[in-house]
Amino acid sequence: MRESLIPAIVLVGAALSLIAALGLHRFADAYARLHAATKAATLGLMLTLAAAILAHGTDGREIATLLFVFMTSPVGAHMVAKAMYDSGYRPWEEAKPASRRRRR
Amino acid sequence: MTATTLALAMLVTAMALCLARLIRGPHLGDRIVAGDTIALILINLVAVLGVRANTRLYSDVGAVVAILGFIGTVAAARYLRGRHPLA
C-alpha cells in the first residue's frame, strides 16, 4: 500500500510543479503568472515533502520546511503583487467588443 | 524506481520554463516571481532526490533553500516597491 502510494504522490507533486511553470510561461500578465505559479507550486511542494516523510520518516526538518513554505509563500506573493501595483504596473485587460466599449 | 525519474524530468522541464521567464520577463515582477518559483521547484527536486536515494540527508538543503528563497523574494519586492513610480 505505502510502496504504491509514494510514487503516486511524487508524480502528482511534480506534475503540479510542471503545471505551475507552464502557467508562469503562458499567462498574459505578471499578476496572472503570480497567481499560477505560487499556489500550484506550493501544493506540489507540500505533496512531494509528504511523500518524502512517508518514504523515509522525518526528524522534524521536512515538517519544518513544509510549514515554513506553507506560511511564507502567500506572504511573498502578496508582497510582490503589492510592490508591482504600487510601482504603477496595471493589470492586463482583455480587448472588449465595440458595443461594450462604447457604453463606458 | 522509474516514477522518481519521471518526476525529475518534469521538474527539470518546469525549471527550464521558469528560467525562460526569468530571462524574458518584461517586467521586474515577472523575474521576481520566476525566481521564487525556481526556489520552490529546487526544494521539490531535492525532496524527490531524497525519496530516490532513500535518505534523510538532503532535508537540510530543502530547509535552507526555503529560507533563502523567501528572504530573496522579500528583498526583491522591497526593491521593486522603492523604485521610480513608472518603472
N, CA and C atoms of all chains as a GROMACS GRO file, in nm:
protein
  573
    1MET      N    1   0.084  -0.121   0.000
    1MET     CA    2   0.000   0.000   0.000
    1MET      C    3   0.087   0.125   0.000
    2ARG      N    4   0.176   0.133   0.097
    2ARG     CA    5   0.260   0.251   0.106
    2ARG      C    6   0.358   0.257  -0.011
    3GLU      N    7   0.405   0.141  -0.054
    3GLU     CA    8   0.501   0.140  -0.165
    3GLU      C    9   0.440   0.185  -0.296
    4SER      N   10   0.307   0.168  -0.311
    4SER     CA   11   0.244   0.219  -0.432
    4SER      C   12   0.195   0.362  -0.416
    5LEU      N   13   0.180   0.406  -0.288
    5LEU     CA   14   0.130   0.541  -0.265
    5LEU      C   15   0.239   0.645  -0.288
    6ILE      N   16   0.361   0.613  -0.248
    6ILE     CA   17   0.468   0.713  -0.255
    6ILE      C   18   0.500   0.758  -0.398
    7PRO      N   19   0.516   0.668  -0.497
    7PRO     CA   20   0.539   0.718  -0.634
    7PRO      C   21   0.424   0.798  -0.688
    8ALA      N   22   0.300   0.762  -0.650
    8ALA     CA   23   0.185   0.839  -0.699
    8ALA      C   24   0.190   0.982  -0.645
    9ILE      N   25   0.220   0.996  -0.516
    9ILE     CA   26   0.224   1.132  -0.459
    9ILE      C   27   0.339   1.212  -0.519
   10VAL      N   28   0.454   1.146  -0.540
   10VAL     CA   29   0.568   1.216  -0.601
   10VAL      C   30   0.533   1.263  -0.741
   11LEU      N   31   0.465   1.177  -0.817
   11LEU     CA   32   0.430   1.215  -0.955
   11LEU      C   33   0.330   1.329  -0.957
   12VAL      N   34   0.230   1.325  -0.867
   12VAL     CA   35   0.132   1.433  -0.865
   12VAL      C   36   0.197   1.565  -0.824
   13GLY      N   37   0.289   1.559  -0.728
   13GLY     CA   38   0.358   1.681  -0.687
   13GLY      C   39   0.443   1.739  -0.799
   14ALA      N   40   0.515   1.653  -0.870
   14ALA     CA   41   0.597   1.702  -0.981
   14ALA      C   42   0.510   1.755  -1.094
   15ALA      N   43   0.395   1.690  -1.118
   15ALA     CA   44   0.305   1.739  -1.223
   15ALA      C   45   0.248   1.876  -1.186
   16LEU      N   46   0.218   1.897  -1.057
   16LEU     CA   47   0.168   2.029  -1.016
   16LEU      C   48   0.275   2.136  -1.035
   17SER      N   49   0.399   2.101  -1.007
   17SER     CA   50   0.507   2.199  -1.031
   17SER      C   51   0.520   2.230  -1.180
   18LEU      N   52   0.504   2.127  -1.262
   18LEU     CA   53   0.512   2.149  -1.407
   18LEU      C   54   0.397   2.237  -1.454
   19ILE      N   55   0.277   2.215  -1.398
   19ILE     CA   56   0.162   2.299  -1.435
   19ILE      C   57   0.188   2.443  -1.393
   20ALA      N   58   0.247   2.462  -1.275
   20ALA     CA   59   0.278   2.597  -1.229
   20ALA      C   60   0.376   2.665  -1.324
   21ALA      N   61   0.478   2.590  -1.368
   21ALA     CA   62   0.575   2.650  -1.459
   21ALA      C   63   0.513   2.679  -1.594
   22LEU      N   64   0.421   2.593  -1.639
   22LEU     CA   65   0.352   2.621  -1.765
   22LEU      C   66   0.269   2.748  -1.754
   23GLY      N   67   0.200   2.765  -1.640
   23GLY     CA   68   0.124   2.887  -1.620
   23GLY      C   69   0.214   3.009  -1.616
   24LEU      N   70   0.329   2.993  -1.552
   24LEU     CA   71   0.425   3.103  -1.547
   24LEU      C   72   0.476   3.138  -1.686
   25HIS      N   73   0.481   3.038  -1.772
   25HIS     CA   74   0.533   3.063  -1.906
   25HIS      C   75   0.428   3.120  -1.999
   26ARG      N   76   0.300   3.083  -1.980
   26ARG     CA   77   0.200   3.109  -2.082
   26ARG      C   78   0.106   3.225  -2.051
   27PHE      N   79   0.086   3.259  -1.923
   27PHE     CA   80  -0.021   3.354  -1.892
   27PHE      C   81   0.015   3.495  -1.937
   28ALA      N   82  -0.088   3.582  -1.934
   28ALA     CA   83  -0.078   3.706  -2.010
   28ALA      C   84  -0.010   3.818  -1.934
   29ASP      N   85  -0.001   3.809  -1.805
   29ASP     CA   86   0.020   3.926  -1.724
   29ASP      C   87   0.098   3.882  -1.600
   30ALA      N   88   0.173   3.972  -1.540
   30ALA     CA   89   0.253   3.931  -1.425
   30ALA      C   90   0.166   3.888  -1.307
   31TYR      N   91   0.047   3.949  -1.293
   31TYR     CA   92  -0.041   3.908  -1.183
   31TYR      C   93  -0.094   3.767  -1.206
   32ALA      N   94  -0.132   3.738  -1.330
   32ALA     CA   95  -0.181   3.604  -1.362
   32ALA      C   96  -0.070   3.502  -1.345
   33ARG      N   97   0.052   3.541  -1.382
   33ARG     CA   98   0.164   3.448  -1.366
   33ARG      C   99   0.191   3.422  -1.220
   34LEU      N  100   0.179   3.526  -1.138
   34LEU     CA  101   0.196   3.511  -0.992
   34LEU      C  102   0.091   3.416  -0.937
   35HIS      N  103  -0.033   3.435  -0.981
   35HIS     CA  104  -0.144   3.351  -0.937
   35HIS      C  105  -0.119   3.206  -0.975
   36ALA      N  106  -0.069   3.184  -1.098
   36ALA     CA  107  -0.048   3.045  -1.142
   36ALA      C  108   0.068   2.982  -1.068
   37ALA      N  109   0.177   3.058  -1.053
   37ALA     CA  110   0.300   2.996  -1.005
   37ALA      C  111   0.293   2.964  -0.856
   38THR      N  112   0.244   3.059  -0.776
   38THR     CA  113   0.260   3.044  -0.632
   38THR      C  114   0.179   2.929  -0.575
   39LYS      N  115   0.051   2.924  -0.612
   39LYS     CA  116  -0.036   2.827  -0.546
   39LYS      C  117  -0.008   2.685  -0.589
   40ALA      N  118   0.004   2.663  -0.719
   40ALA     CA  119   0.025   2.526  -0.767
   40ALA      C  120   0.162   2.473  -0.724
   41ALA      N  121   0.265   2.559  -0.729
   41ALA     CA  122   0.398   2.511  -0.690
   41ALA      C  123   0.402   2.480  -0.541
   42THR      N  124   0.329   2.560  -0.459
   42THR     CA  125   0.327   2.532  -0.316
   42THR      C  126   0.260   2.399  -0.286
   43LEU      N  127   0.147   2.373  -0.354
   43LEU     CA  128   0.078   2.245  -0.330
   43LEU      C  129   0.164   2.128  -0.376
   44GLY      N  130   0.231   2.144  -0.491
   44GLY     CA  131   0.318   2.036  -0.538
   44GLY      C  132   0.432   2.010  -0.442
   45LEU      N  133   0.489   2.117  -0.388
   45LEU     CA  134   0.599   2.100  -0.292
   45LEU      C  135   0.551   2.030  -0.166
   46MET      N  136   0.429   2.067  -0.119
   46MET     CA  137   0.378   2.002   0.002
   46MET      C  138   0.354   1.854  -0.022
   47LEU      N  139   0.304   1.818  -0.142
   47LEU     CA  140   0.282   1.676  -0.173
   47LEU      C  141   0.415   1.601  -0.177
   48THR      N  142   0.516   1.662  -0.240
   48THR     CA  143   0.644   1.592  -0.251
   48THR      C  144   0.710   1.575  -0.114
   49LEU      N  145   0.699   1.678  -0.029
   49LEU     CA  146   0.756   1.663   0.105
   49LEU      C  147   0.680   1.559   0.186
   50ALA      N  148   0.548   1.550   0.164
   50ALA     CA  149   0.471   1.446   0.232
   50ALA      C  150   0.516   1.307   0.186
   51ALA      N  151   0.546   1.295   0.056
   51ALA     CA  152   0.596   1.167   0.005
   51ALA      C  153   0.732   1.136   0.066
   52ALA      N  154   0.817   1.238   0.084
   52ALA     CA  155   0.947   1.214   0.146
   52ALA      C  156   0.932   1.169   0.291
   53ILE      N  157   0.835   1.231   0.362
   53ILE     CA  158   0.809   1.190   0.501
   53ILE      C  159   0.759   1.046   0.504
   54LEU      N  160   0.670   1.011   0.411
   54LEU     CA  161   0.620   0.873   0.405
   54LEU      C  162   0.730   0.774   0.369
   55ALA      N  163   0.825   0.820   0.286
   55ALA     CA  164   0.924   0.725   0.234
   55ALA      C  165   1.028   0.689   0.340
   56HIS      N  166   1.084   0.789   0.406
   56HIS     CA  167   1.193   0.757   0.497
   56HIS      C  168   1.179   0.825   0.632
   57GLY      N  169   1.057   0.856   0.674
   57GLY     CA  170   1.038   0.912   0.807
   57GLY      C  171   1.090   1.054   0.815
   58THR      N  172   1.076   1.114   0.931
   58THR     CA  173   1.121   1.251   0.946
   58THR      C  174   1.176   1.270   1.087
   59ASP      N  175   1.268   1.366   1.099
   59ASP     CA  176   1.309   1.407   1.232
   59ASP      C  177   1.271   1.553   1.256
   60GLY      N  178   1.172   1.601   1.183
   60GLY     CA  179   1.122   1.736   1.204
   60GLY      C  180   1.164   1.834   1.098
   61ARG      N  181   1.269   1.804   1.022
   61ARG     CA  182   1.316   1.902   0.925
   61ARG      C  183   1.221   1.914   0.806
   62GLU      N  184   1.169   1.800   0.759
   62GLU     CA  185   1.072   1.807   0.648
   62GLU      C  186   0.945   1.879   0.691
   63ILE      N  187   0.900   1.850   0.814
   63ILE     CA  188   0.778   1.917   0.861
   63ILE      C  189   0.802   2.067   0.876
   64ALA      N  190   0.921   2.104   0.924
   64ALA     CA  191   0.954   2.246   0.939
   64ALA      C  192   0.956   2.315   0.803
   65THR      N  193   1.017   2.249   0.703
   65THR     CA  194   1.020   2.307   0.568
   65THR      C  195   0.880   2.323   0.514
   66LEU      N  196   0.797   2.220   0.533
   66LEU     CA  197   0.660   2.223   0.480
   66LEU      C  198   0.581   2.337   0.542
   67LEU      N  199   0.590   2.350   0.676
   67LEU     CA  200   0.515   2.457   0.741
   67LEU      C  201   0.570   2.594   0.703
   68PHE      N  202   0.702   2.604   0.689
   68PHE     CA  203   0.762   2.733   0.652
   68PHE      C  204   0.715   2.777   0.514
   69VAL      N  205   0.718   2.685   0.418
   69VAL     CA  206   0.675   2.720   0.283
   69VAL      C  207   0.527   2.752   0.282
   70PHE      N  208   0.450   2.674   0.357
   70PHE     CA  209   0.305   2.696   0.362
   70PHE      C  210   0.272   2.834   0.417
   71MET      N  211   0.353   2.884   0.512
   71MET     CA  212   0.324   3.015   0.569
   71MET      C  213   0.385   3.129   0.489
   72THR      N  214   0.504   3.111   0.433
   72THR     CA  215   0.572   3.226   0.374
   72THR      C  216   0.543   3.244   0.225
   73SER      N  217   0.496   3.142   0.156
   73SER     CA  218   0.473   3.158   0.013
   73SER      C  219   0.362   3.259  -0.017
   74PRO      N  220   0.247   3.256   0.055
   74PRO     CA  221   0.147   3.361   0.031
   74PRO      C  222   0.194   3.499   0.071
   75VAL      N  223   0.277   3.507   0.176
   75VAL     CA  224   0.328   3.638   0.219
   75VAL      C  225   0.418   3.698   0.110
   76GLY      N  226   0.506   3.616   0.055
   76GLY     CA  227   0.594   3.665  -0.051
   76GLY      C  228   0.516   3.704  -0.175
   77ALA      N  229   0.415   3.622  -0.211
   77ALA     CA  230   0.335   3.654  -0.330
   77ALA      C  231   0.259   3.785  -0.310
   78HIS      N  232   0.206   3.805  -0.190
   78HIS     CA  233   0.134   3.929  -0.163
   78HIS      C  234   0.227   4.050  -0.168
   79MET      N  235   0.348   4.033  -0.115
   79MET     CA  236   0.443   4.145  -0.119
   79MET      C  237   0.481   4.179  -0.263
   80VAL      N  238   0.502   4.076  -0.345
   80VAL     CA  239   0.539   4.103  -0.485
   80VAL      C  240   0.424   4.171  -0.558
   81ALA      N  241   0.300   4.122  -0.536
   81ALA     CA  242   0.185   4.181  -0.606
   81ALA      C  243   0.164   4.326  -0.564
   82LYS      N  244   0.177   4.353  -0.434
   82LYS     CA  245   0.157   4.490  -0.386
   82LYS      C  246   0.268   4.582  -0.437
   83ALA      N  247   0.391   4.530  -0.443
   83ALA     CA  248   0.500   4.611  -0.495
   83ALA      C  249   0.480   4.640  -0.643
   84MET      N  250   0.430   4.540  -0.719
   84MET     CA  251   0.404   4.564  -0.860
   84MET      C  252   0.295   4.669  -0.879
   85TYR      N  253   0.189   4.657  -0.798
   85TYR     CA  254   0.079   4.753  -0.814
   85TYR      C  255   0.123   4.892  -0.772
   86ASP      N  256   0.199   4.902  -0.665
   86ASP     CA  257   0.244   5.033  -0.618
   86ASP      C  258   0.346   5.097  -0.712
   87SER      N  259   0.416   5.014  -0.788
   87SER     CA  260   0.514   5.073  -0.879
   87SER      C  261   0.450   5.109  -1.012
   88GLY      N  262   0.317   5.098  -1.022
   88GLY     CA  263   0.249   5.151  -1.140
   88GLY      C  264   0.218   5.050  -1.247
   89TYR      N  265   0.232   4.922  -1.219
   89TYR     CA  266   0.204   4.818  -1.319
   89TYR      C  267   0.058   4.781  -1.310
   90ARG      N  268  -0.019   4.813  -1.416
   90ARG     CA  269  -0.163   4.789  -1.411
   90ARG      C  270  -0.196   4.653  -1.471
   91PRO      N  271  -0.302   4.589  -1.422
   91PRO     CA  272  -0.338   4.457  -1.475
   91PRO      C  273  -0.378   4.462  -1.621
   92TRP      N  274  -0.355   4.351  -1.687
   92TRP     CA  275  -0.387   4.334  -1.827
   92TRP      C  276  -0.538   4.333  -1.844
   93GLU      N  277  -0.588   4.402  -1.949
   93GLU     CA  278  -0.731   4.399  -1.978
   93GLU      C  279  -0.753   4.341  -2.115
   94GLU      N  280  -0.850   4.251  -2.121
   94GLU     CA  281  -0.883   4.190  -2.250
   94GLU      C  282  -0.950   4.295  -2.338
   95ALA      N  283  -0.925   4.286  -2.468
   95ALA     CA  284  -0.987   4.379  -2.562
   95ALA      C  285  -1.137   4.356  -2.564
   96LYS      N  286  -1.212   4.460  -2.532
   96LYS     CA  287  -1.356   4.442  -2.521
   96LYS      C  288  -1.421   4.456  -2.659
   97PRO      N  289  -1.540   4.395  -2.679
   97PRO     CA  290  -1.616   4.419  -2.802
   97PRO      C  291  -1.656   4.566  -2.811
   98ALA      N  292  -1.682   4.611  -2.934
   98ALA     CA  293  -1.705   4.753  -2.958
   98ALA      C  294  -1.828   4.804  -2.884
   99SER      N  295  -1.935   4.722  -2.877
   99SER     CA  296  -2.058   4.768  -2.813
   99SER      C  297  -2.035   4.789  -2.664
  100ARG      N  298  -1.959   4.699  -2.602
  100ARG     CA  299  -1.937   4.716  -2.460
  100ARG      C  300  -1.840   4.830  -2.433
  101ARG      N  301  -1.751   4.853  -2.526
  101ARG     CA  302  -1.655   4.959  -2.500
  101ARG      C  303  -1.723   5.095  -2.513
  102ARG      N  304  -1.824   5.108  -2.603
  102ARG     CA  305  -1.886   5.237  -2.623
  102ARG      C  306  -1.969   5.278  -2.502
  103ARG      N  307  -2.014   5.180  -2.425
  103ARG     CA  308  -2.102   5.215  -2.314
  103ARG      C  309  -2.028   5.290  -2.203
  104ARG      N  310  -1.897   5.272  -2.195
  104ARG     CA  311  -1.825   5.338  -2.087
  104ARG      C  312  -1.811   5.487  -2.109
  105MET      N  313   1.387   0.297  -0.954
  105MET     CA  314   1.249   0.348  -0.935
  105MET      C  315   1.219   0.445  -1.049
  106THR      N  316   1.128   0.408  -1.136
  106THR     CA  317   1.108   0.488  -1.256
  106THR      C  318   1.020   0.610  -1.230
  107ALA      N  319   0.935   0.603  -1.127
  107ALA     CA  320   0.846   0.717  -1.101
  107ALA      C  321   0.928   0.840  -1.062
  108THR      N  322   1.033   0.820  -0.984
  108THR     CA  323   1.114   0.937  -0.946
  108THR      C  324   1.190   0.992  -1.066
  109THR      N  325   1.229   0.906  -1.160
  109THR     CA  326   1.296   0.956  -1.281
  109THR      C  327   1.203   1.044  -1.362
  110LEU      N  328   1.077   0.998  -1.377
  110LEU     CA  329   0.978   1.078  -1.450
  110LEU      C  330   0.953   1.210  -1.378
  111ALA      N  331   0.945   1.203  -1.244
  111ALA     CA  332   0.923   1.325  -1.167
  111ALA      C  333   1.040   1.422  -1.182
  112LEU      N  334   1.161   1.368  -1.183
  112LEU     CA  335   1.277   1.455  -1.202
  112LEU      C  336   1.275   1.520  -1.340
  113ALA      N  337   1.233   1.444  -1.442
  113ALA     CA  338   1.224   1.502  -1.576
  113ALA      C  339   1.122   1.615  -1.579
  114MET      N  340   1.005   1.594  -1.514
  114MET     CA  341   0.904   1.700  -1.508
  114MET      C  342   0.958   1.824  -1.438
  115LEU      N  343   1.029   1.802  -1.327
  115LEU     CA  344   1.078   1.917  -1.250
  115LEU      C  345   1.185   1.993  -1.327
  116VAL      N  346   1.269   1.921  -1.401
  116VAL     CA  347   1.372   1.991  -1.479
  116VAL      C  348   1.306   2.072  -1.592
  117THR      N  349   1.202   2.014  -1.654
  117THR     CA  350   1.128   2.090  -1.756
  117THR      C  351   1.066   2.215  -1.696
  118ALA      N  352   1.006   2.199  -1.578
  118ALA     CA  353   0.944   2.314  -1.511
  118ALA      C  354   1.048   2.420  -1.481
  119MET      N  355   1.166   2.378  -1.437
  119MET     CA  356   1.269   2.476  -1.406
  119MET      C  357   1.319   2.546  -1.532
  120ALA      N  358   1.323   2.474  -1.644
  120ALA     CA  359   1.364   2.538  -1.770
  120ALA      C  360   1.261   2.643  -1.812
  121LEU      N  361   1.132   2.613  -1.793
  121LEU     CA  362   1.029   2.712  -1.827
  121LEU      C  363   1.042   2.835  -1.738
  122CYS      N  364   1.068   2.813  -1.608
  122CYS     CA  365   1.086   2.927  -1.518
  122CYS      C  366   1.209   3.008  -1.557
  123LEU      N  367   1.313   2.940  -1.600
  123LEU     CA  368   1.435   3.012  -1.641
  123LEU      C  369   1.408   3.096  -1.765
  124ALA      N  370   1.325   3.043  -1.858
  124ALA     CA  371   1.289   3.122  -1.975
  124ALA      C  372   1.214   3.248  -1.933
  125ARG      N  373   1.123   3.234  -1.837
  125ARG     CA  374   1.050   3.352  -1.791
  125ARG      C  375   1.142   3.448  -1.717
  126LEU      N  376   1.239   3.393  -1.646
  126LEU     CA  377   1.334   3.479  -1.573
  126LEU      C  378   1.417   3.561  -1.670
  127ILE      N  379   1.453   3.502  -1.783
  127ILE     CA  380   1.533   3.576  -1.880
  127ILE      C  381   1.446   3.671  -1.959
  128ARG      N  382   1.327   3.626  -2.001
  128ARG     CA  383   1.244   3.704  -2.092
  128ARG      C  384   1.164   3.812  -2.025
  129GLY      N  385   1.110   3.781  -1.905
  129GLY     CA  386   1.003   3.857  -1.840
  129GLY      C  387   1.008   4.006  -1.861
  130PRO      N  388   0.904   4.065  -1.916
  130PRO     CA  389   0.913   4.207  -1.949
  130PRO      C  390   0.923   4.296  -1.826
  131HIS      N  391   0.853   4.261  -1.723
  131HIS     CA  392   0.852   4.344  -1.603
  131HIS      C  393   0.943   4.283  -1.498
  132LEU      N  394   0.990   4.367  -1.404
  132LEU     CA  395   1.076   4.314  -1.298
  132LEU      C  396   1.000   4.216  -1.210
  133GLY      N  397   0.868   4.239  -1.193
  133GLY     CA  398   0.788   4.148  -1.112
  133GLY      C  399   0.786   4.006  -1.168
  134ASP      N  400   0.788   3.995  -1.300
  134ASP     CA  401   0.795   3.862  -1.363
  134ASP      C  402   0.921   3.789  -1.321
  135ARG      N  403   1.031   3.862  -1.318
  135ARG     CA  404   1.158   3.797  -1.280
  135ARG      C  405   1.157   3.756  -1.134
  136ILE      N  406   1.097   3.839  -1.048
  136ILE     CA  407   1.091   3.803  -0.905
  136ILE      C  408   1.007   3.677  -0.886
  137VAL      N  409   0.892   3.673  -0.955
  137VAL     CA  410   0.804   3.555  -0.943
  137VAL      C  411   0.874   3.431  -0.996
  138ALA      N  412   0.949   3.448  -1.106
  138ALA     CA  413   1.019   3.333  -1.162
  138ALA      C  414   1.127   3.282  -1.067
  139GLY      N  415   1.197   3.374  -1.001
  139GLY     CA  416   1.297   3.331  -0.904
  139GLY      C  417   1.237   3.260  -0.786
  140ASP      N  418   1.122   3.310  -0.738
  140ASP     CA  419   1.052   3.245  -0.628
  140ASP      C  420   1.009   3.103  -0.667
  141THR      N  421   0.956   3.090  -0.788
  141THR     CA  422   0.912   2.958  -0.834
  141THR      C  423   1.031   2.864  -0.855
  142ILE      N  424   1.144   2.919  -0.899
  142ILE     CA  425   1.263   2.835  -0.914
  142ILE      C  426   1.308   2.782  -0.778
  143ALA      N  427   1.299   2.867  -0.673
  143ALA     CA  428   1.335   2.818  -0.539
  143ALA      C  429   1.241   2.706  -0.495
  144LEU      N  430   1.109   2.723  -0.520
  144LEU     CA  431   1.012   2.618  -0.482
  144LEU      C  432   1.042   2.488  -0.557
  145ILE      N  433   1.071   2.499  -0.686
  145ILE     CA  434   1.097   2.377  -0.765
  145ILE      C  435   1.228   2.313  -0.720
  146LEU      N  436   1.324   2.394  -0.676
  146LEU     CA  437   1.451   2.338  -0.629
  146LEU      C  438   1.429   2.256  -0.501
  147ILE      N  439   1.346   2.307  -0.409
  147ILE     CA  440   1.315   2.229  -0.288
  147ILE      C  441   1.246   2.098  -0.327
  148ASN      N  442   1.156   2.109  -0.425
  148ASN     CA  443   1.084   1.992  -0.475
  148ASN      C  444   1.181   1.888  -0.531
  149LEU      N  445   1.278   1.938  -0.608
  149LEU     CA  446   1.378   1.850  -0.670
  149LEU      C  447   1.461   1.779  -0.563
  150VAL      N  448   1.499   1.853  -0.459
  150VAL     CA  449   1.580   1.794  -0.353
  150VAL      C  450   1.499   1.688  -0.277
  151ALA      N  451   1.369   1.716  -0.257
  151ALA     CA  452   1.285   1.618  -0.188
  151ALA      C  453   1.272   1.490  -0.272
  152VAL      N  454   1.255   1.507  -0.403
  152VAL     CA  455   1.244   1.389  -0.490
  152VAL      C  456   1.375   1.311  -0.493
  153LEU      N  457   1.488   1.384  -0.490
  153LEU     CA  458   1.617   1.313  -0.485
  153LEU      C  459   1.632   1.237  -0.354
  154GLY      N  460   1.580   1.294  -0.244
  154GLY     CA  461   1.584   1.223  -0.117
  154GLY      C  462   1.500   1.097  -0.119
  155VAL      N  463   1.382   1.104  -0.182
  155VAL     CA  464   1.298   0.984  -0.196
  155VAL      C  465   1.370   0.880  -0.282
  156ARG      N  466   1.435   0.928  -0.388
  156ARG     CA  467   1.502   0.836  -0.480
  156ARG      C  468   1.619   0.765  -0.414
  157ALA      N  469   1.699   0.839  -0.335
  157ALA     CA  470   1.814   0.778  -0.271
  157ALA      C  471   1.779   0.715  -0.137
  158ASN      N  472   1.654   0.734  -0.093
  158ASN     CA  473   1.605   0.677   0.032
  158ASN      C  474   1.693   0.719   0.150
  159THR      N  475   1.717   0.850   0.159
  159THR     CA  476   1.796   0.903   0.268
  159THR      C  477   1.735   1.032   0.319
  160ARG      N  478   1.764   1.064   0.444
  160ARG     CA  479   1.717   1.189   0.502
  160ARG      C  480   1.823   1.298   0.500
  161LEU      N  481   1.935   1.270   0.436
  161LEU     CA  482   2.047   1.364   0.442
  161LEU      C  483   2.016   1.495   0.373
  162TYR      N  484   1.925   1.495   0.275
  162TYR     CA  485   1.905   1.613   0.193
  162TYR      C  486   1.802   1.710   0.251
  163SER      N  487   1.742   1.676   0.365
  163SER     CA  488   1.632   1.762   0.411
  163SER      C  489   1.683   1.897   0.461
  164ASP      N  490   1.809   1.905   0.504
  164ASP     CA  491   1.865   2.036   0.541
  164ASP      C  492   1.869   2.130   0.421
  165VAL      N  493   1.902   2.073   0.306
  165VAL     CA  494   1.913   2.155   0.185
  165VAL      C  495   1.779   2.220   0.154
  166GLY      N  496   1.671   2.143   0.165
  166GLY     CA  497   1.538   2.198   0.138
  166GLY      C  498   1.504   2.311   0.232
  167ALA      N  499   1.534   2.294   0.361
  167ALA     CA  500   1.502   2.399   0.458
  167ALA      C  501   1.580   2.526   0.429
  168VAL      N  502   1.708   2.512   0.398
  168VAL     CA  503   1.791   2.631   0.372
  168VAL      C  504   1.746   2.702   0.246
  169VAL      N  505   1.713   2.625   0.140
  169VAL     CA  506   1.667   2.688   0.016
  169VAL      C  507   1.534   2.759   0.038
  170ALA      N  508   1.446   2.700   0.123
  170ALA     CA  509   1.318   2.766   0.152
  170ALA      C  510   1.341   2.901   0.219
  171ILE      N  511   1.428   2.904   0.320
  171ILE     CA  512   1.452   3.030   0.392
  171ILE      C  513   1.517   3.133   0.300
  172LEU      N  514   1.618   3.090   0.224
  172LEU     CA  515   1.687   3.186   0.137
  172LEU      C  516   1.596   3.236   0.025
  173GLY      N  517   1.509   3.148  -0.027
  173GLY     CA  518   1.416   3.192  -0.130
  173GLY      C  519   1.318   3.295  -0.079
  174PHE      N  520   1.267   3.275   0.042
  174PHE     CA  521   1.173   3.373   0.097
  174PHE      C  522   1.243   3.506   0.121
  175ILE      N  523   1.364   3.501   0.177
  175ILE     CA  524   1.436   3.627   0.204
  175ILE      C  525   1.466   3.700   0.073
  176GLY      N  526   1.504   3.625  -0.029
  176GLY     CA  527   1.532   3.688  -0.158
  176GLY      C  528   1.408   3.750  -0.220
  177THR      N  529   1.293   3.680  -0.209
  177THR     CA  530   1.170   3.734  -0.264
  177THR      C  531   1.130   3.863  -0.194
  178VAL      N  532   1.141   3.863  -0.060
  178VAL     CA  533   1.103   3.982   0.016
  178VAL      C  534   1.196   4.099  -0.017
  179ALA      N  535   1.326   4.071  -0.027
  179ALA     CA  536   1.421   4.179  -0.059
  179ALA      C  537   1.394   4.235  -0.198
  180ALA      N  538   1.369   4.146  -0.296
  180ALA     CA  539   1.343   4.194  -0.432
  180ALA      C  540   1.212   4.272  -0.438
  181ALA      N  541   1.110   4.228  -0.362
  181ALA     CA  542   0.982   4.301  -0.362
  181ALA      C  543   0.999   4.439  -0.301
  182ARG      N  544   1.079   4.448  -0.196
  182ARG     CA  545   1.101   4.580  -0.135
  182ARG      C  546   1.180   4.670  -0.229
  183TYR      N  547   1.274   4.612  -0.302
  183TYR     CA  548   1.348   4.691  -0.401
  183TYR      C  549   1.255   4.741  -0.510
  184LEU      N  550   1.166   4.654  -0.557
  184LEU     CA  551   1.072   4.694  -0.662
  184LEU      C  552   0.980   4.804  -0.613
  185ARG      N  553   0.940   4.798  -0.486
  185ARG     CA  554   0.847   4.896  -0.434
  185ARG      C  555   0.913   5.033  -0.419
  186GLY      N  556   1.042   5.033  -0.394
  186GLY     CA  557   1.108   5.161  -0.373
  186GLY      C  558   1.158   5.227  -0.499
  187ARG      N  559   1.124   5.168  -0.614
  187ARG     CA  560   1.177   5.224  -0.739
  187ARG      C  561   1.098   5.343  -0.786
  188HIS      N  562   1.139   5.394  -0.901
  188HIS     CA  563   1.068   5.504  -0.963
  188HIS      C  564   0.925   5.462  -0.994
  189PRO      N  565   0.827   5.554  -0.980
  189PRO     CA  566   0.687   5.514  -0.999
  189PRO      C  567   0.654   5.457  -1.136
  190LEU      N  568   0.730   5.493  -1.238
  190LEU     CA  569   0.697   5.444  -1.371
  190LEU      C  570   0.773   5.317  -1.408
  191ALA      N  571   0.858   5.269  -1.323
  191ALA     CA  572   0.940   5.153  -1.358
  191ALA      C  573   0.859   5.025  -1.354
   0.00000   0.00000   0.00000
